[in-house]
Amino acid sequence: MASTDTATTVRKDDLAGLEAGLDALDAVELRRTPVREVLLKKVLPPSLAVLLVLAVWQLLVSAKVTEETKLPAPSAVWDGLADMWLQGTLLDVIWTSVSRGLSGFLLALAIGTPLGLLVARVKFVRAAIGPILSGLQSLPSVAWVPPAVLWFGLNDAMMYTVILLGAVPSIANGLVSGVDQVPPLFLRAGRTLGATGLKGTWHVVLPAALPGYLAGLKQGWAFSWRSLMAAEIIASSPDLGLGLGQLLENGRNNIDLPGVFLAILLILVVGIAIDLLIFSPLERWVLRSRGLLVK
């Protein structure tokens, strides 16, 4: 009798220990990251990288490895930036391109999302236009600029057409890839609970496909931005306003290499800023909601 009681007590202790271990696994320690840690891990590395690039750039200029007309000094590029700021044109030029890029991307998002769902869920549609979407994604966006100019002329409609043809296939293919990676068990569980049709798509398919969809959105923005820059460089017109692409082309036409470098750096900075301000927080939220990111 005593041995039986002892065995029962041991089993209870084992179960209690197992339950405590599972609770410890489920418990995620949430704490606010100190500002010092954020600065060391997030701000310091890219800052050092930028400083290193500037140091190498200045070293090459000081060593006169090439003519100044081919490699301007960082100070010359900075002077151009300061001039645009003092003239009040810097923010206008940036906003002209950013507003076009974001508007075109949102329009591509509205078209590419239902298109991707249709291709992913309907076998006939996938067989019919799936290869076309893949081909369009691999087609350089600059190839669409000449026909878009002939179709619409030099106006914003031409710009948005080029953006859509570059971004929609990437967004659609990203969503298709995400849906293909949804475990069949999720779909069966959703059907068992009554989540079928549009309800199942909204509550089961889209949340499960979110990582692949988000990757498609990031690629779609990259294609939108590159498509817009190609259109602005090739199809310059006073009616279109002065964007970053036109600024780059004006620098080339005026043989103003510091202006060319300035336009390239602004295009790069805007692309990085959009990623850091929009897509990186979204990516962290998705990872954190799946327990893949603690901090």
ChimeraX attribute file (.defattr): number of C-alpha atoms within 10 A of each C-alpha:
attribute: neighborCount
match mode: 1-to-1
recipient: residues
	/A:1	6
	/A:2	7
	/A:3	8
	/A:4	9
	/A:5	10
	/A:6	11
	/A:7	12
	/A:8	12
	/A:9	12
	/A:10	12
	/A:11	12
	/A:12	12
	/A:13	12
	/A:14	12
	/A:15	12
	/A:16	12
	/A:17	12
	/A:18	12
	/A:19	12
	/A:20	12
	/A:21	12
	/A:22	11
	/A:23	11
	/A:24	11
	/A:25	9
	/A:26	10
	/A:27	9
	/A:28	12
	/A:29	8
	/A:30	8
	/A:31	8
	/A:32	6
	/A:33	9
	/A:34	8
	/A:35	8
	/A:36	10
	/A:37	11
	/A:38	11
	/A:39	11
	/A:40	10
	/A:41	10
	/A:42	11
	/A:43	12
	/A:44	13
	/A:45	12
	/A:46	11
	/A:47	11
	/A:48	11
	/A:49	11
	/A:50	11
	/A:51	12
	/A:52	12
	/A:53	12
	/A:54	14
	/A:55	13
	/A:56	11
	/A:57	16
	/A:58	17
	/A:59	13
	/A:60	15
	/A:61	18
	/A:62	12
	/A:63	9
	/A:64	11
	/A:65	10
	/A:66	12
	/A:67	9
	/A:68	13
	/A:69	11
	/A:70	11
	/A:71	17
	/A:72	21
	/A:73	20
	/A:74	16
	/A:75	11
	/A:76	15
	/A:77	19
	/A:78	15
	/A:79	14
	/A:80	16
	/A:81	19
	/A:82	13
	/A:83	13
	/A:84	15
	/A:85	13
	/A:86	10
	/A:87	9
	/A:88	11
	/A:89	14
	/A:90	17
	/A:91	10
	/A:92	16
	/A:93	20
	/A:94	19
	/A:95	16
	/A:96	15
	/A:97	23
	/A:98	20
	/A:99	11
	/A:100	18
	/A:101	24
	/A:102	16
	/A:103	15
	/A:104	25
	/A:105	27
	/A:106	15
	/A:107	16
	/A:108	27
	/A:109	21
	/A:110	13
	/A:111	17
	/A:112	26
	/A:113	22
	/A:114	13
	/A:115	19
	/A:116	26
	/A:117	20
	/A:118	16
	/A:119	23
	/A:120	21
	/A:121	15
	/A:122	10
	/A:123	11
	/A:124	12
	/A:125	13
	/A:126	18
	/A:127	11
	/A:128	11
	/A:129	12
	/A:130	19
	/A:131	11
	/A:132	13
	/A:133	20
	/A:134	14
	/A:135	11
	/A:136	16
	/A:137	21
	/A:138	12
	/A:139	13
	/A:140	14
	/A:141	23
	/A:142	18
	/A:143	14
	/A:144	20
	/A:145	23
	/A:146	15
	/A:147	13
	/A:148	20
	/A:149	19
	/A:150	10
	/A:151	12
	/A:152	13
	/A:153	14
	/A:154	19
	/A:155	17
	/A:156	14
	/A:157	15
	/A:158	22
	/A:159	27
	/A:160	23
	/A:161	23
	/A:162	28
	/A:163	34
	/A:164	25
	/A:165	21
	/A:166	31
	/A:167	34
	/A:168	31
	/A:169	29
	/A:170	32
	/A:171	32
	/A:172	31
	/A:173	28
	/A:174	27
	/A:175	30
	/A:176	25
	/A:177	19
	/A:178	25
	/A:179	25
	/A:180	15
	/A:181	14
	/A:182	18
	/A:183	12
	/A:184	10
	/A:185	9
	/A:186	13
	/A:187	18
	/A:188	14
	/A:189	12
	/A:190	18
	/A:191	15
	/A:192	10
	/A:193	10
	/A:194	11
	/A:195	18
	/A:196	16
	/A:197	9
	/A:198	10
	/A:199	13
	/A:200	16
	/A:201	18
	/A:202	13
	/A:203	13
	/A:204	20
	/A:205	24
	/A:206	18
	/A:207	15
	/A:208	19
	/A:209	20
	/A:210	18
	/A:211	21
	/A:212	21
	/A:213	25
	/A:214	19
	/A:215	19
	/A:216	26
	/A:217	26
	/A:218	21
	/A:219	17
	/A:220	28
	/A:221	28
	/A:222	20
	/A:223	27
	/A:224	30
	/A:225	25
	/A:226	23
	/A:227	27
	/A:228	30
	/A:229	24
	/A:230	22
	/A:231	28
	/A:232	25
	/A:233	19
	/A:234	15
	/A:235	21
	/A:236	19
	/A:237	13
	/A:238	9
	/A:239	9
	/A:240	15
	/A:241	16
	/A:242	20
	/A:243	24
	/A:244	28
	/A:245	26
	/A:246	25
	/A:247	21
	/A:248	23
	/A:249	21
	/A:250	18
	/A:251	18
	/A:252	14
	/A:253	11
	/A:254	10
	/A:255	12
	/A:256	17
	/A:257	21
	/A:258	25
	/A:259	24
	/A:260	22
	/A:261	21
	/A:262	23
	/A:263	26
	/A:264	15
	/A:265	14
	/A:266	18
	/A:267	20
	/A:268	11
	/A:269	12
	/A:270	17
	/A:271	16
	/A:272	11
	/A:273	12
	/A:274	16
	/A:275	16
	/A:276	12
	/A:277	10
	/A:278	11
	/A:279	17
	/A:280	14
	/A:281	12
	/A:282	15
	/A:283	16
	/A:284	15
	/A:285	14
	/A:286	17
	/A:287	14
	/A:288	13
	/A:289	11
	/A:290	10
	/A:291	11
	/A:292	11
	/A:293	12
	/A:294	13
	/A:295	11
